[in-house]
Structures are given as structure tokens and as C-alpha cells.
Amino acid sequence: MLKNMGVTVAIAAASGLVCSPAIAGTLVSTELVLSIDVSGSVNETEFYLQRDAYANAFRDADLINLISGLDNGIAVTWQYWSTITAAPGDWFHITDTVSANAFADAIAASTRPFAGATNLAAAINSAADLLLTNDFTGDRMVIDVSGDGRQNTNLEGTNYCAPFYYYGYIYNNDFSTNCYPLVESARDAAVAKGITVNGLPILTDVANLDSYFTSYAIGGDDAFVQAASSFLDFETALKTKITREIQVSETAGESVPEPSLVLGLLTVGLGGGSVMRSKMRSATAHRSR
């Protein structure tokens, strides 16, 4: 009798944990923030090439089929950034062609909010906050940050951190080491919260920007850099990058062994509660800074 009671209690406990409002969030494979550089080095033509590339990526049949094959789809939003970060777009839950096209249409209808300096660190911080405060629970949280330049302002965007910066041109290629720790700290803070930061450097102005992103900007599980040689091939690089990010999530999901019924319920319940509590604690700490 005690044995049967123990099983009953275990199942009831697991059921309560799974249904608890404390962990109620839409489950997705990946939570993804597309963080898009609109600093002064990105001219109007380049902005539209970049914006349209994001829209076209989510209209791509192969990418849509890949997302549709995931158990819970993905959650995605976007933000534009330069000296500061603009208010983000809405979060979209993409599971099929209709929802993918709705997201593509929203990006295509967006306008450039401003131009300015390159505050990559603030962009990473802002994107992390979006991941930690949304209504989704994903197997992975990913920041997909694109850019054509290096950090050149302080975190507040009130002064340049690199010397010899004048009207968008670097007269001395030796960037101040004051700039590097800003990006590293933002990346490390995001990684500490379970977030992966991937980079999409555009090499038009800085030929070795991919090395810079590798050293200072990216981090976390399976982090990588996918470079675009120019804005003209940005769309191809972007599709490759997003596809790779989703495939990582798909592979990670398939590698988890199937548990027994009772232990599986307990694992899902306890694990889900732990993930959500961790996410809530991280969000609270992030907002309090």
C-alpha cells in the first residue's frame, strides 16, 4: 500500500508541477532575438538590404519547413541598435508558413529609427533582457547580433571609448582597450544567464571584424560567427546562420533520452520550474542594474 501511495504522490506532485502557473509559458525550441546594426556606418541602401534580408529569410520555404518540423516552433523578435537600442518589435511564435510570413511582413514594414555610434555592448544587454522577460520558455535562448563595426562608445552612449574617432572615420586603427571590456562584459553576463550570443559581422568596413566578434562578442553553447563579406551577400549569410541555429536546437532536442513515465513527469515538472525560476531571477537582477 505504501508503495502504491508513493507512486500516486509522485504522479500527483509531477502533475501539479507541470500545471503550475509559476511555470506557465509557451514552450518553444528556441527564443531568438535578431539584433540589427543601424549605426552611422550603415547607409540607407545598406539598411534596406539588411532589413529585407531578414524578411526574406522568414519567407524562405526551406527555413519555414525546418521551423515547422520542430515540436514547438520558435519565438523570435528583432531590435535595431546604434548608440542606443530602439524599442523592439513584437514577439512572434513561428510554427508554420502563416506565422513565418506574419513575422516577415512585420520586419518589412519597419522603419529605421535612427543612426549613431556603435554600441554593441548595450545591444547585447538589451537583447538579453528581451529573452529574460518574455512569455516563452525555450530549450535555448539565442542573441543573433549583426554589425559592420566595433564598439566605439561607452555603455551609456554619451562619449566615445575609442580615440581618434571623428565623423565616422577611425584615424588610428588602434582602438582603445576601454572599448573591449564593454563588449566582453555584456557577452559574459548574457552567457552566465544561459544565453548564446552568435555573431553576423559584415566585413565591408573592417576586414577582420569576424575575428573581433569571435574574440569579444560571441559566447555560450555552440556559439559561432557567420560572416558576410558585404551587405550584398548578407541575406545568404543570414539564412545560413539562422538555419544553423535552429538545427542546433533540433539536434539538442533529439539527444535527450526518453525517461520512464513517473520519473519523466517529475523531471519535466521540476526542471521546468527550475528553468522558469532561474529566468525570473535573471530578469529581476537584469532590470535592477
C-alpha positions as CSV (number, residue, x, y, z in Angstrom):
1,M,0.0,0.0,0.0
2,L,2.8,2.4,0.9
3,K,4.5,1.6,-2.5
4,N,1.3,2.4,-4.4
5,M,0.8,5.6,-2.3
6,G,4.3,6.7,-3.2
7,V,3.7,6.3,-6.9
8,T,0.4,8.2,-6.5
9,V,2.0,11.0,-4.6
10,A,4.8,11.2,-7.2
11,I,2.4,11.4,-10.1
12,A,0.3,13.9,-8.4
13,A,3.3,16.0,-7.5
14,A,4.5,15.9,-11.0
15,S,1.1,16.8,-12.4
16,G,0.9,19.8,-10.1
17,L,4.4,21.0,-11.1
18,V,3.6,20.7,-14.8
19,C,0.3,22.6,-14.5
20,S,1.6,25.2,-12.0
21,P,1.0,28.8,-13.2
22,A,4.6,29.6,-12.0
23,I,6.0,27.7,-15.0
24,A,3.2,28.5,-17.4
25,G,4.9,29.8,-20.5
26,T,4.6,28.9,-24.2
27,L,7.2,26.2,-24.9
28,V,9.4,26.7,-27.9
29,S,12.5,25.2,-29.3
30,T,14.4,28.5,-29.5
31,E,13.9,32.0,-28.2
32,L,15.7,34.2,-30.7
33,V,16.5,38.0,-30.7
34,L,17.6,39.4,-34.1
35,S,19.8,42.4,-33.1
36,I,20.4,44.7,-36.1
37,D,23.0,47.4,-36.5
38,V,21.7,50.7,-37.8
39,S,24.8,52.8,-36.8
40,G,26.0,55.7,-38.9
41,S,28.3,53.4,-41.0
42,V,25.2,51.7,-42.3
43,N,23.9,53.9,-45.1
44,E,20.2,53.9,-46.3
45,T,20.8,51.4,-49.1
46,E,22.6,49.0,-46.7
47,F,19.8,49.4,-44.2
48,Y,17.2,48.3,-46.7
49,L,19.4,45.4,-47.9
50,Q,19.8,44.3,-44.3
51,R,16.1,44.7,-43.3
52,D,14.8,43.0,-46.4
53,A,17.2,40.1,-45.9
54,Y,15.6,39.4,-42.5
55,A,12.1,39.5,-44.1
56,N,13.1,37.3,-47.0
57,A,14.8,34.7,-44.6
58,F,11.5,34.1,-42.9
59,R,9.7,33.7,-46.2
60,D,12.2,31.1,-47.3
61,A,10.5,27.7,-47.9
62,D,13.4,25.7,-46.6
63,L,13.7,27.7,-43.4
64,I,9.9,27.5,-42.8
65,N,9.9,23.8,-43.3
66,L,12.7,23.4,-40.8
67,I,10.9,25.5,-38.2
68,S,7.6,23.6,-38.9
69,G,9.4,20.4,-38.1
70,L,10.2,21.4,-34.6
71,D,7.9,20.3,-31.8
72,N,7.0,23.8,-30.6
73,G,8.4,26.1,-33.3
74,I,10.5,29.2,-32.3
75,A,9.9,32.5,-30.6
76,V,11.5,35.5,-32.4
77,T,11.7,39.3,-32.2
78,W,14.0,42.0,-33.5
79,Q,15.6,45.2,-32.4
80,Y,17.5,48.0,-34.1
81,W,20.6,49.4,-32.3
82,S,23.3,52.0,-32.7
83,T,24.3,54.5,-29.9
84,I,21.2,53.2,-28.1
85,T,18.7,50.4,-28.7
86,A,15.3,51.2,-30.2
87,A,12.1,49.7,-28.8
88,P,11.9,46.1,-30.0
89,G,9.3,44.7,-32.3
90,D,6.7,42.2,-31.0
91,W,7.5,38.7,-30.2
92,F,6.2,36.1,-32.7
93,H,5.6,32.4,-32.2
94,I,6.5,30.8,-35.5
95,T,5.3,27.3,-36.2
96,D,4.2,27.3,-39.9
97,T,4.1,29.3,-43.1
98,V,1.4,31.7,-41.9
99,S,3.2,32.7,-38.7
100,A,6.6,33.0,-40.5
101,N,5.1,35.3,-43.2
102,A,3.4,37.4,-40.5
103,F,6.8,38.0,-38.9
104,A,8.4,38.7,-42.2
105,D,5.8,41.3,-43.0
106,A,6.3,43.0,-39.7
107,I,10.0,43.4,-40.3
108,A,9.5,44.5,-43.9
109,A,7.1,47.2,-42.6
110,S,9.6,48.5,-40.0
111,T,11.5,51.8,-40.5
112,R,14.9,52.9,-39.5
113,P,14.6,54.6,-36.1
114,F,17.9,56.5,-36.0
115,A,21.7,56.3,-36.8
116,G,24.6,56.9,-34.5
117,A,27.7,55.3,-32.9
118,T,28.3,51.5,-32.5
119,N,27.2,50.3,-29.0
120,L,27.4,46.6,-29.4
121,A,27.6,46.0,-25.7
122,A,24.3,47.8,-25.0
123,A,22.7,45.9,-27.8
124,I,23.7,42.6,-26.2
125,N,22.4,43.8,-22.8
126,S,19.1,44.9,-24.3
127,A,18.7,41.6,-26.2
128,A,19.4,39.6,-23.1
129,D,16.7,41.5,-21.3
130,L,14.2,40.7,-24.0
131,L,15.0,37.0,-23.7
132,L,14.7,37.0,-19.9
133,T,11.4,38.9,-19.7
134,N,9.2,37.4,-22.4
135,D,6.3,34.9,-22.1
136,F,8.2,31.9,-23.7
137,T,10.2,29.0,-22.3
138,G,12.8,27.7,-24.8
139,D,15.2,24.9,-25.0
140,R,17.7,27.6,-26.0
141,M,17.9,31.4,-25.7
142,V,19.9,33.0,-28.6
143,I,21.0,36.5,-29.5
144,D,21.8,36.9,-33.2
145,V,23.7,40.1,-33.5
146,S,24.8,41.6,-36.8
147,G,27.1,44.6,-37.3
148,D,29.7,46.2,-39.5
149,G,31.9,47.9,-36.9
150,R,33.5,47.7,-33.4
151,Q,32.3,49.2,-30.1
152,N,33.3,52.8,-30.2
153,T,31.2,54.4,-27.4
154,N,30.7,54.0,-23.7
155,L,27.8,51.8,-22.5
156,E,25.6,54.9,-21.9
157,G,26.3,56.2,-25.4
158,T,27.4,59.6,-24.1
159,N,31.0,59.6,-25.2
160,Y,33.4,57.7,-27.5
161,C,35.6,55.0,-25.9
162,A,38.0,54.9,-28.9
163,P,40.5,57.7,-29.6
164,F,40.8,59.4,-32.9
165,Y,37.2,58.9,-33.8
166,Y,35.8,61.8,-35.9
167,Y,32.7,61.9,-38.0
168,G,32.6,58.1,-38.5
169,Y,36.2,57.6,-39.5
170,I,38.9,56.0,-37.4
171,Y,42.2,57.8,-38.0
172,N,44.1,55.5,-35.7
173,N,43.3,51.8,-36.1
174,D,44.5,51.1,-32.5
175,F,41.2,51.0,-30.7
176,S,41.4,51.9,-27.0
177,T,41.3,48.9,-24.7
178,N,38.5,50.8,-22.9
179,C,36.1,49.5,-25.6
180,Y,36.9,45.8,-25.5
181,P,35.8,45.1,-21.9
182,L,32.4,46.6,-22.5
183,V,31.5,44.0,-25.1
184,E,33.2,41.2,-23.2
185,S,31.3,42.1,-20.0
186,A,27.9,42.2,-21.9
187,R,28.7,38.8,-23.5
188,D,29.8,37.2,-20.3
189,A,26.7,38.5,-18.4
190,A,24.4,37.0,-21.1
191,V,26.3,33.7,-21.2
192,A,26.0,33.5,-17.4
193,K,22.2,33.6,-17.7
194,G,22.2,30.6,-20.2
195,I,22.1,32.7,-23.3
196,T,24.1,32.0,-26.5
197,V,25.4,35.0,-28.4
198,N,26.1,34.4,-32.1
199,G,27.6,37.0,-34.5
200,L,27.0,38.1,-38.1
201,P,29.8,40.6,-38.8
202,I,29.7,42.4,-42.2
203,L,33.2,42.9,-43.4
204,T,32.7,45.9,-45.7
205,D,34.5,48.5,-43.5
206,V,36.5,46.3,-41.1
207,A,38.1,43.3,-42.9
208,N,38.9,41.4,-39.7
209,L,35.6,42.1,-38.0
210,D,34.9,38.3,-37.8
211,S,38.0,37.9,-35.6
212,Y,36.7,40.8,-33.4
213,F,33.3,39.2,-33.0
214,T,34.9,35.8,-32.2
215,S,37.2,37.3,-29.5
216,Y,34.8,39.7,-27.8
217,A,31.1,39.3,-28.8
218,I,30.1,35.7,-29.1
219,G,29.8,33.1,-26.4
220,G,27.7,30.3,-24.9
221,D,26.8,26.8,-26.0
222,D,27.5,26.2,-29.7
223,A,28.3,29.9,-30.3
224,F,29.6,30.8,-33.8
225,V,30.3,33.6,-36.2
226,Q,28.8,33.6,-39.7
227,A,30.4,36.5,-41.7
228,A,29.1,38.3,-44.7
229,S,31.7,39.8,-47.0
230,S,29.3,42.7,-47.7
231,F,25.7,43.8,-47.5
232,L,25.1,42.3,-50.9
233,D,25.6,38.8,-49.6
234,F,24.2,39.5,-46.2
235,E,20.9,37.6,-47.0
236,T,22.8,34.4,-47.9
237,A,24.9,34.6,-44.7
238,L,21.8,35.3,-42.6
239,K,19.8,32.3,-43.9
240,T,22.8,30.0,-43.3
241,K,23.1,31.4,-39.8
242,I,19.5,31.1,-38.7
243,T,19.3,27.6,-40.3
244,R,22.4,26.5,-38.3
245,E,20.9,28.0,-35.1
246,I,17.7,26.1,-35.5
247,Q,19.4,22.9,-36.4
248,V,21.5,23.1,-33.2
249,S,18.2,23.2,-31.3
250,E,16.7,20.3,-33.2
251,T,19.8,18.1,-32.6
252,A,19.9,19.0,-29.0
253,G,16.3,18.0,-28.5
254,E,16.8,14.7,-30.2
255,S,19.8,13.8,-28.0
256,V,17.7,13.8,-24.8
257,P,16.9,10.2,-23.7
258,E,13.3,9.3,-23.2
259,P,12.6,8.8,-19.4
260,S,10.2,6.5,-17.7
261,L,6.7,7.7,-17.1
262,V,6.8,8.7,-13.4
263,L,10.4,10.0,-13.5
264,G,9.8,11.7,-16.7
265,L,6.9,13.7,-15.2
266,L,8.9,14.6,-12.2
267,T,11.9,15.6,-14.4
268,V,9.7,17.8,-16.6
269,G,7.9,19.4,-13.7
270,L,11.0,20.0,-11.5
271,G,13.2,21.0,-14.5
272,G,10.6,23.4,-15.9
273,G,10.1,25.0,-12.6
274,S,13.8,25.4,-12.1
275,V,14.3,26.9,-15.6
276,M,11.4,29.4,-15.1
277,R,12.6,30.4,-11.6
278,S,16.1,30.9,-12.9
279,K,14.7,33.0,-15.8
280,M,12.6,35.1,-13.4
281,R,15.6,35.7,-11.1
282,S,17.8,36.6,-14.0
283,A,15.2,39.1,-15.3
284,T,14.8,40.7,-11.9
285,A,18.6,41.1,-11.5
286,H,19.0,42.4,-15.0
287,R,16.3,45.1,-14.6
288,S,17.7,46.2,-11.3
289,R,21.1,47.1,-12.7
